[in-house]
Amino acid sequence: MASAGSAPATLDNREAVVQAATLTRVKVSARWFYWIAGLSLVNSAVVIFGGQFHFVVGLGVTSVVDGVAKQLGSAGVVLDLVINSVVAGVFCLFGYCATKAQKWAFVVGMALYALDGLLLLMAQDYLSVAFHGYALYCIYRGLAAAQAAGQA
């Protein structure tokens, strides 16, 4: 008796589903680099305009640049924007390359973000350090997925 529905999944279909899920994990994890870059720029804008809050996912190095630039006056604002835009651009580059499952982008981006976390640890910003750890875990899951996709 024939059933009215979809045919059972074949081995090829299952492999395609697993491959799609793996590539989705890579892209979701790679997007963390975009969030880091964007929220770091938002943090810098808040400092420039005199705000009193920051996002914990942002970079500590941009906060250091913000502090130095604030002491330099109006020339410091331009310097702040240039330096922090370059730093954010580098993290966007990591995000772009990581979405293409390029493992080097995950590794180098994670290493720089871990070093940034150490900077925050020295500043005793423990909430940001903890969030850096969580973000690194999420990014690592993308690296593991990229490695699995490369072996498939």
C-alpha positions in Angstrom: 0.0 0.0 0.0 1.5 3.3 -1.0 1.5 6.2 1.4 0.6 9.7 0.5 3.5 11.7 2.0 7.2 12.3 1.5 9.6 9.5 0.7 11.8 8.3 3.5 15.1 10.1 3.8 17.9 8.5 2.0 21.5 8.4 3.2 22.4 11.2 0.8 19.5 13.4 2.2 20.7 12.8 5.8 24.3 13.8 4.8 23.0 16.9 3.1 21.0 17.8 6.3 24.0 17.3 8.5 26.2 19.4 6.1 23.6 22.2 6.1 23.4 22.2 9.9 27.2 22.3 10.2 27.5 25.2 7.8 24.7 27.0 9.7 26.7 26.5 13.0 29.8 28.0 11.3 27.8 31.1 10.1 26.1 31.6 13.4 29.4 31.4 15.3 31.2 33.7 12.8 28.5 36.4 13.3 29.9 36.9 16.8 32.8 38.8 15.2 30.3 41.2 13.7 28.6 41.8 17.0 32.0 42.3 18.8 33.0 44.9 16.2 29.6 46.7 16.1 29.1 46.9 19.8 32.7 48.1 20.3 31.9 51.0 18.0 28.7 51.7 19.9 30.7 51.7 23.1 33.1 54.2 21.6 30.3 56.4 20.4 28.8 56.4 23.9 32.1 57.5 25.4 32.5 60.2 22.8 29.0 61.6 23.5 29.5 61.4 27.3 27.4 58.3 28.1 27.8 56.1 31.1 27.3 52.6 29.9 29.0 49.9 27.8 28.2 46.6 26.2 30.1 43.7 27.8 30.7 42.0 24.5 32.7 45.0 23.2 36.5 45.1 23.1 38.6 46.2 26.0 41.2 47.7 23.7 38.7 50.1 22.2 37.8 51.2 25.8 41.5 51.9 26.4 41.7 54.0 23.2 38.5 55.8 24.2 40.0 56.7 27.6 43.2 58.0 26.0 41.3 59.9 23.3 39.0 61.5 25.8 42.1 63.1 27.5 43.3 64.5 24.2 40.2 66.6 23.5 38.8 67.1 20.0 41.9 65.7 18.2 41.5 62.6 20.4 38.0 62.1 19.0 39.2 61.8 15.5 42.0 59.5 16.6 39.5 57.5 18.6 37.3 57.0 15.6 40.1 56.1 13.2 41.8 53.5 15.6 38.6 51.9 16.7 37.2 51.8 13.2 40.4 49.9 12.1 40.0 47.5 15.1 36.3 46.9 14.3 37.2 46.4 10.6 39.7 43.7 11.5 37.0 41.9 13.5 34.6 42.3 10.6 37.2 40.7 8.4 37.4 37.8 10.8 33.6 37.5 10.6 33.6 37.6 6.8 36.3 35.0 6.5 34.9 32.8 9.2 31.4 32.7 7.5 33.3 31.1 4.6 34.5 28.4 7.1 38.1 29.7 6.9 39.6 28.2 10.1 42.4 30.7 10.4 39.9 33.5 10.9 38.3 31.7 13.8 41.7 30.9 15.4 43.3 34.4 15.0 40.0 36.1 16.0 39.7 34.0 19.1 43.3 34.5 20.0 42.9 38.3 19.8 39.6 38.3 21.6 41.2 36.1 24.4 44.0 38.6 24.7 41.4 41.4 24.9 39.8 39.4 27.7 43.1 39.4 29.6 43.2 43.2 29.3 39.8 43.3 30.8 40.9 41.0 33.6 43.7 43.4 34.4 41.1 46.2 34.6 39.0 44.0 36.9 35.9 44.1 34.6 34.8 40.6 35.6 31.4 40.8 33.9 33.1 41.6 30.6 35.7 38.8 31.1 32.9 36.3 31.8 31.1 37.4 28.7 34.3 37.1 26.7 34.6 33.6 27.8 31.0 32.8 26.7 31.6 34.5 23.3 34.8 32.5 22.9 32.9 29.3 23.6 30.3 30.2 21.0 33.0 31.1 18.4 34.9 27.9 19.2 31.7 25.9 18.3 32.0 27.5 14.8 35.6 26.5 14.5 34.8 22.9 15.5 32.0 22.9 12.9 34.3 24.3 10.3 36.8 21.5 11.0 34.1 18.9 10.8 32.9 20.4 7.5 36.5 20.2 6.2 36.7 16.5 7.1 33.4 15.5 5.5 
